[in-house]
Amino acid sequence: MFLGDDLLPYLVLALGAALVFGNGMALVRPPRQAKEGELSRAPVGRSVVMIAIGFVAAVWALASLVAG
């Protein structure tokens, strides 16, 4: 099997890092011009919650990989 027994921690690490990076970039660099029907900025509260969830998931997965 691809990556053996460590597949799930790697997937959680990738998902958590993507949550942190994607939502962080949405807050730091909003689109220059919003399209019709879209928000001009990402909602700050939701983005911060998603960054926190992604950070916890990434740290947990990294700890699982290092410990195991």
Biopython code that builds the backbone (N, CA, C, O; Angstrom):
import numpy as np
from Bio.PDB.StructureBuilder import StructureBuilder

atoms = [
    (1, "MET", "N", (0.839, -1.176, 0.000)),
    (1, "MET", "CA", (0.000, 0.000, 0.000)),
    (1, "MET", "C", (0.889, 1.246, 0.000)),
    (1, "MET", "O", (1.960, 1.255, 0.607)),
    (2, "PHE", "N", (0.442, 2.272, -0.673)),
    (2, "PHE", "CA", (1.200, 3.517, -0.794)),
    (2, "PHE", "C", (1.404, 4.158, 0.580)),
    (2, "PHE", "O", (0.428, 4.411, 1.286)),
    (3, "LEU", "N", (2.620, 4.419, 0.962)),
    (3, "LEU", "CA", (3.038, 5.016, 2.235)),
    (3, "LEU", "C", (2.756, 4.146, 3.449)),
    (3, "LEU", "O", (2.937, 4.609, 4.575)),
    (4, "GLY", "N", (2.330, 2.932, 3.270)),
    (4, "GLY", "CA", (2.169, 1.981, 4.362)),
    (4, "GLY", "C", (1.182, 2.423, 5.414)),
    (4, "GLY", "O", (0.104, 2.927, 5.100)),
    (5, "ASP", "N", (1.554, 2.233, 6.667)),
    (5, "ASP", "CA", (0.671, 2.545, 7.793)),
    (5, "ASP", "C", (0.570, 4.041, 8.069)),
    (5, "ASP", "O", (-0.268, 4.456, 8.869)),
    (6, "ASP", "N", (1.386, 4.845, 7.440)),
    (6, "ASP", "CA", (1.401, 6.285, 7.705)),
    (6, "ASP", "C", (0.526, 7.088, 6.744)),
    (6, "ASP", "O", (0.623, 8.314, 6.710)),
    (7, "LEU", "N", (-0.308, 6.436, 5.979)),
    (7, "LEU", "CA", (-1.116, 7.148, 4.986)),
    (7, "LEU", "C", (-2.070, 8.147, 5.640)),
    (7, "LEU", "O", (-2.136, 9.298, 5.208)),
    (8, "LEU", "N", (-2.798, 7.740, 6.659)),
    (8, "LEU", "CA", (-3.772, 8.625, 7.285)),
    (8, "LEU", "C", (-3.118, 9.846, 7.931)),
    (8, "LEU", "O", (-3.613, 10.954, 7.728)),
    (9, "PRO", "N", (-2.036, 9.708, 8.696)),
    (9, "PRO", "CA", (-1.393, 10.918, 9.232)),
    (9, "PRO", "C", (-0.883, 11.861, 8.144)),
    (9, "PRO", "O", (-0.951, 13.079, 8.308)),
    (10, "TYR", "N", (-0.378, 11.326, 7.047)),
    (10, "TYR", "CA", (0.071, 12.185, 5.950)),
    (10, "TYR", "C", (-1.102, 12.942, 5.327)),
    (10, "TYR", "O", (-0.974, 14.121, 4.997)),
    (11, "LEU", "N", (-2.237, 12.271, 5.167)),
    (11, "LEU", "CA", (-3.416, 12.926, 4.606)),
    (11, "LEU", "C", (-3.945, 14.008, 5.537)),
    (11, "LEU", "O", (-4.330, 15.084, 5.078)),
    (12, "VAL", "N", (-3.968, 13.736, 6.839)),
    (12, "VAL", "CA", (-4.425, 14.739, 7.810)),
    (12, "VAL", "C", (-3.454, 15.907, 7.848)),
    (12, "VAL", "O", (-3.882, 17.055, 7.969)),
    (13, "LEU", "N", (-2.161, 15.641, 7.749)),
    (13, "LEU", "CA", (-1.163, 16.706, 7.705)),
    (13, "LEU", "C", (-1.366, 17.582, 6.470)),
    (13, "LEU", "O", (-1.308, 18.808, 6.563)),
    (14, "ALA", "N", (-1.600, 16.972, 5.338)),
    (14, "ALA", "CA", (-1.815, 17.737, 4.108)),
    (14, "ALA", "C", (-3.093, 18.562, 4.188)),
    (14, "ALA", "O", (-3.101, 19.725, 3.785)),
    (15, "LEU", "N", (-4.162, 17.985, 4.696)),
    (15, "LEU", "CA", (-5.425, 18.699, 4.819)),
    (15, "LEU", "C", (-5.309, 19.861, 5.803)),
    (15, "LEU", "O", (-5.791, 20.959, 5.525)),
    (16, "GLY", "N", (-4.674, 19.626, 6.946)),
    (16, "GLY", "CA", (-4.504, 20.688, 7.937)),
    (16, "GLY", "C", (-3.644, 21.820, 7.408)),
    (16, "GLY", "O", (-3.967, 22.993, 7.599)),
    (17, "ALA", "N", (-2.552, 21.475, 6.746)),
    (17, "ALA", "CA", (-1.683, 22.510, 6.180)),
    (17, "ALA", "C", (-2.402, 23.294, 5.090)),
    (17, "ALA", "O", (-2.212, 24.505, 4.972)),
    (18, "ALA", "N", (-3.219, 22.624, 4.298)),
    (18, "ALA", "CA", (-3.978, 23.314, 3.251)),
    (18, "ALA", "C", (-5.007, 24.262, 3.853)),
    (18, "ALA", "O", (-5.222, 25.353, 3.324)),
    (19, "LEU", "N", (-5.642, 23.867, 4.943)),
    (19, "LEU", "CA", (-6.585, 24.749, 5.629)),
    (19, "LEU", "C", (-5.886, 26.001, 6.146)),
    (19, "LEU", "O", (-6.382, 27.115, 5.977)),
    (20, "VAL", "N", (-4.742, 25.810, 6.772)),
    (20, "VAL", "CA", (-3.998, 26.951, 7.312)),
    (20, "VAL", "C", (-3.531, 27.867, 6.182)),
    (20, "VAL", "O", (-3.737, 29.079, 6.239)),
    (21, "PHE", "N", (-2.916, 27.303, 5.179)),
    (21, "PHE", "CA", (-2.356, 28.109, 4.098)),
    (21, "PHE", "C", (-3.448, 28.798, 3.276)),
    (21, "PHE", "O", (-3.356, 29.994, 3.000)),
    (22, "GLY", "N", (-4.468, 28.056, 2.892)),
    (22, "GLY", "CA", (-5.517, 28.609, 2.046)),
    (22, "GLY", "C", (-6.297, 29.723, 2.728)),
    (22, "GLY", "O", (-6.523, 30.779, 2.137)),
    (23, "ASN", "N", (-6.703, 29.494, 3.954)),
    (23, "ASN", "CA", (-7.454, 30.528, 4.672)),
    (23, "ASN", "C", (-6.561, 31.696, 5.054)),
    (23, "ASN", "O", (-7.012, 32.841, 5.068)),
    (24, "GLY", "N", (-5.317, 31.425, 5.361)),
    (24, "GLY", "CA", (-4.384, 32.524, 5.656)),
    (24, "GLY", "C", (-4.168, 33.414, 4.445)),
    (24, "GLY", "O", (-4.148, 34.639, 4.567)),
    (25, "MET", "N", (-4.007, 32.812, 3.289)),
    (25, "MET", "CA", (-3.830, 33.604, 2.075)),
    (25, "MET", "C", (-5.101, 34.365, 1.714)),
    (25, "MET", "O", (-5.028, 35.468, 1.173)),
    (26, "ALA", "N", (-6.260, 33.791, 2.005)),
    (26, "ALA", "CA", (-7.518, 34.495, 1.735)),
    (26, "ALA", "C", (-7.638, 35.744, 2.604)),
    (26, "ALA", "O", (-8.218, 36.744, 2.181)),
    (27, "LEU", "N", (-7.090, 35.687, 3.815)),
    (27, "LEU", "CA", (-7.124, 36.862, 4.683)),
    (27, "LEU", "C", (-6.056, 37.882, 4.305)),
    (27, "LEU", "O", (-6.307, 39.087, 4.322)),
    (28, "VAL", "N", (-4.876, 37.401, 3.969)),
    (28, "VAL", "CA", (-3.755, 38.296, 3.684)),
    (28, "VAL", "C", (-3.899, 38.955, 2.315)),
    (28, "VAL", "O", (-3.641, 40.150, 2.171)),
    (29, "ARG", "N", (-4.313, 38.177, 1.303)),
    (29, "ARG", "CA", (-4.403, 38.712, -0.058)),
    (29, "ARG", "C", (-5.788, 38.471, -0.641)),
    (29, "ARG", "O", (-5.981, 37.529, -1.410)),
    (30, "PRO", "N", (-6.744, 39.304, -0.287)),
    (30, "PRO", "CA", (-8.074, 39.153, -0.906)),
    (30, "PRO", "C", (-7.999, 39.479, -2.392)),
    (30, "PRO", "O", (-7.042, 40.118, -2.829)),
    (31, "PRO", "N", (-8.983, 39.057, -3.173)),
    (31, "PRO", "CA", (-8.954, 39.361, -4.609)),
    (31, "PRO", "C", (-8.980, 40.871, -4.852)),
    (31, "PRO", "O", (-9.588, 41.622, -4.089)),
    (32, "ARG", "N", (-8.325, 41.295, -5.900)),
    (32, "ARG", "CA", (-8.268, 42.730, -6.212)),
    (32, "ARG", "C", (-9.652, 43.281, -6.509)),
    (32, "ARG", "O", (-10.006, 44.374, -6.067)),
    (33, "GLN", "N", (-10.421, 42.524, -7.251)),
    (33, "GLN", "CA", (-11.756, 42.976, -7.611)),
    (33, "GLN", "C", (-12.708, 41.791, -7.491)),
    (33, "GLN", "O", (-12.507, 40.753, -8.123)),
    (34, "ALA", "N", (-13.749, 41.957, -6.672)),
    (34, "ALA", "CA", (-14.706, 40.867, -6.466)),
    (34, "ALA", "C", (-15.612, 40.728, -7.681)),
    (34, "ALA", "O", (-16.032, 41.719, -8.278)),
    (35, "LYS", "N", (-15.904, 39.490, -8.034)),
    (35, "LYS", "CA", (-16.822, 39.222, -9.140)),
    (35, "LYS", "C", (-18.254, 39.438, -8.658)),
    (35, "LYS", "O", (-18.505, 39.571, -7.460)),
    (36, "GLU", "N", (-19.162, 39.470, -9.579)),
    (36, "GLU", "CA", (-20.580, 39.671, -9.268)),
    (36, "GLU", "C", (-21.083, 38.554, -8.349)),
    (36, "GLU", "O", (-20.957, 37.375, -8.683)),
    (37, "GLY", "N", (-21.640, 38.910, -7.214)),
    (37, "GLY", "CA", (-22.199, 37.937, -6.288)),
    (37, "GLY", "C", (-21.206, 37.325, -5.327)),
    (37, "GLY", "O", (-21.589, 36.454, -4.546)),
    (38, "GLU", "N", (-19.943, 37.738, -5.343)),
    (38, "GLU", "CA", (-18.929, 37.217, -4.436)),
    (38, "GLU", "C", (-18.578, 38.257, -3.388)),
    (38, "GLU", "O", (-18.791, 39.453, -3.584)),
    (39, "LEU", "N", (-18.041, 37.788, -2.278)),
    (39, "LEU", "CA", (-17.606, 38.691, -1.226)),
    (39, "LEU", "C", (-16.303, 39.372, -1.624)),
    (39, "LEU", "O", (-15.495, 38.796, -2.353)),
    (40, "SER", "N", (-16.099, 40.590, -1.149)),
    (40, "SER", "CA", (-14.852, 41.289, -1.462)),
    (40, "SER", "C", (-13.699, 40.797, -0.591)),
    (40, "SER", "O", (-12.537, 40.899, -0.985)),
    (41, "ARG", "N", (-14.014, 40.264, 0.591)),
    (41, "ARG", "CA", (-13.021, 39.700, 1.516)),
    (41, "ARG", "C", (-13.571, 38.415, 2.098)),
    (41, "ARG", "O", (-14.783, 38.198, 2.123)),
    (42, "ALA", "N", (-12.684, 37.577, 2.560)),
    (42, "ALA", "CA", (-13.107, 36.365, 3.258)),
    (42, "ALA", "C", (-13.599, 36.754, 4.658)),
    (42, "ALA", "O", (-13.043, 37.666, 5.270)),
    (43, "PRO", "N", (-14.623, 36.081, 5.167)),
    (43, "PRO", "CA", (-15.092, 36.368, 6.519)),
    (43, "PRO", "C", (-13.990, 36.047, 7.540)),
    (43, "PRO", "O", (-13.490, 34.923, 7.587)),
    (44, "VAL", "N", (-13.622, 37.029, 8.342)),
    (44, "VAL", "CA", (-12.474, 36.883, 9.244)),
    (44, "VAL", "C", (-12.724, 35.822, 10.305)),
    (44, "VAL", "O", (-11.856, 34.987, 10.555)),
    (45, "GLY", "N", (-13.881, 35.839, 10.925)),
    (45, "GLY", "CA", (-14.174, 34.881, 11.992)),
    (45, "GLY", "C", (-14.103, 33.441, 11.516)),
    (45, "GLY", "O", (-13.471, 32.598, 12.153)),
    (46, "ARG", "N", (-14.750, 33.164, 10.398)),
    (46, "ARG", "CA", (-14.741, 31.808, 9.850)),
    (46, "ARG", "C", (-13.332, 31.394, 9.445)),
    (46, "ARG", "O", (-12.926, 30.253, 9.669)),
    (47, "SER", "N", (-12.596, 32.312, 8.855)),
    (47, "SER", "CA", (-11.242, 31.988, 8.412)),
    (47, "SER", "C", (-10.323, 31.682, 9.592)),
    (47, "SER", "O", (-9.507, 30.763, 9.521)),
    (48, "VAL", "N", (-10.451, 32.443, 10.667)),
    (48, "VAL", "CA", (-9.614, 32.205, 11.855)),
    (48, "VAL", "C", (-9.952, 30.852, 12.476)),
    (48, "VAL", "O", (-9.054, 30.128, 12.905)),
    (49, "VAL", "N", (-11.238, 30.504, 12.530)),
    (49, "VAL", "CA", (-11.635, 29.192, 13.063)),
    (49, "VAL", "C", (-11.068, 28.081, 12.197)),
    (49, "VAL", "O", (-10.562, 27.089, 12.722)),
    (50, "MET", "N", (-11.144, 28.227, 10.887)),
    (50, "MET", "CA", (-10.617, 27.197, 9.988)),
    (50, "MET", "C", (-9.092, 27.090, 10.085)),
    (50, "MET", "O", (-8.539, 25.995, 9.987)),
    (51, "ILE", "N", (-8.416, 28.227, 10.277)),
    (51, "ILE", "CA", (-6.964, 28.195, 10.470)),
    (51, "ILE", "C", (-6.624, 27.448, 11.750)),
    (51, "ILE", "O", (-5.688, 26.649, 11.772)),
    (52, "ALA", "N", (-7.376, 27.700, 12.813)),
    (52, "ALA", "CA", (-7.124, 27.021, 14.084)),
    (52, "ALA", "C", (-7.357, 25.517, 13.960)),
    (52, "ALA", "O", (-6.559, 24.725, 14.461)),
    (53, "ILE", "N", (-8.439, 25.118, 13.298)),
    (53, "ILE", "CA", (-8.724, 23.694, 13.106)),
    (53, "ILE", "C", (-7.623, 23.043, 12.268)),
    (53, "ILE", "O", (-7.162, 21.948, 12.591)),
    (54, "GLY", "N", (-7.209, 23.702, 11.210)),
    (54, "GLY", "CA", (-6.141, 23.163, 10.368)),
    (54, "GLY", "C", (-4.821, 23.057, 11.101)),
    (54, "GLY", "O", (-4.073, 22.098, 10.909)),
    (55, "PHE", "N", (-4.530, 24.043, 11.946)),
    (55, "PHE", "CA", (-3.280, 24.019, 12.718)),
    (55, "PHE", "C", (-3.278, 22.853, 13.699)),
    (55, "PHE", "O", (-2.278, 22.147, 13.821)),
    (56, "VAL", "N", (-4.388, 22.649, 14.397)),
    (56, "VAL", "CA", (-4.482, 21.525, 15.341)),
    (56, "VAL", "C", (-4.331, 20.203, 14.605)),
    (56, "VAL", "O", (-3.619, 19.314, 15.071)),
    (57, "ALA", "N", (-4.989, 20.063, 13.466)),
    (57, "ALA", "CA", (-4.892, 18.822, 12.701)),
    (57, "ALA", "C", (-3.466, 18.579, 12.210)),
    (57, "ALA", "O", (-2.975, 17.452, 12.273)),
    (58, "ALA", "N", (-2.803, 19.616, 11.728)),
    (58, "ALA", "CA", (-1.446, 19.464, 11.220)),
    (58, "ALA", "C", (-0.473, 19.102, 12.341)),
    (58, "ALA", "O", (0.382, 18.234, 12.168)),
    (59, "VAL", "N", (-0.603, 19.764, 13.482)),
    (59, "VAL", "CA", (0.297, 19.474, 14.604)),
    (59, "VAL", "C", (0.048, 18.059, 15.113)),
    (59, "VAL", "O", (0.996, 17.331, 15.409)),
    (60, "TRP", "N", (-1.204, 17.668, 15.215)),
    (60, "TRP", "CA", (-1.542, 16.313, 15.674)),
    (60, "TRP", "C", (-0.961, 15.270, 14.712)),
    (60, "TRP", "O", (-0.374, 14.282, 15.152)),
    (61, "ALA", "N", (-1.122, 15.484, 13.417)),
    (61, "ALA", "CA", (-0.594, 14.535, 12.432)),
    (61, "ALA", "C", (0.923, 14.486, 12.476)),
    (61, "ALA", "O", (1.519, 13.413, 12.380)),
    (62, "LEU", "N", (1.544, 15.644, 12.621)),
    (62, "LEU", "CA", (3.003, 15.676, 12.707)),
    (62, "LEU", "C", (3.498, 14.949, 13.953)),
    (62, "LEU", "O", (4.494, 14.228, 13.897)),
    (63, "ALA", "N", (2.812, 15.135, 15.072)),
    (63, "ALA", "CA", (3.179, 14.419, 16.301)),
    (63, "ALA", "C", (2.990, 12.913, 16.142)),
    (63, "ALA", "O", (3.783, 12.125, 16.656)),
    (64, "SER", "N", (1.945, 12.522, 15.433)),
    (64, "SER", "CA", (1.716, 11.085, 15.196)),
    (64, "SER", "C", (2.816, 10.491, 14.318)),
    (64, "SER", "O", (3.244, 9.356, 14.529)),
    (65, "LEU", "N", (3.264, 11.258, 13.343)),
    (65, "LEU", "CA", (4.335, 10.758, 12.471)),
    (65, "LEU", "C", (5.669, 10.668, 13.194)),
    (65, "LEU", "O", (6.429, 9.722, 12.989)),
    (66, "VAL", "N", (5.953, 11.641, 14.031)),
    (66, "VAL", "CA", (7.232, 11.657, 14.751)),
    (66, "VAL", "C", (7.252, 10.584, 15.840)),
    (66, "VAL", "O", (8.266, 9.910, 16.024)),
    (67, "ALA", "N", (6.150, 10.420, 16.557)),
    (67, "ALA", "CA", (6.084, 9.461, 17.649)),
    (67, "ALA", "C", (6.009, 8.016, 17.158)),
    (67, "ALA", "O", (6.479, 7.098, 17.830)),
    (68, "GLY", "N", (5.420, 7.827, 15.995)),
    (68, "GLY", "CA", (5.187, 6.446, 15.536)),
    (68, "GLY", "C", (6.194, 6.050, 14.563)),
    (68, "GLY", "O", (6.162, 4.924, 14.065)),
]
sb = StructureBuilder()
sb.init_structure("model")
sb.init_model(0)
sb.init_chain("A")
sb.init_seg("    ")
for serial, (resi, resn, name, xyz) in enumerate(atoms, 1):
    if name == "N":
        sb.init_residue(resn, " ", resi, " ")
    sb.init_atom(name, np.array(xyz, "f"), 0.0, 1.0, " ", f" {name:<3s}", serial, name[0])
structure = sb.get_structure()
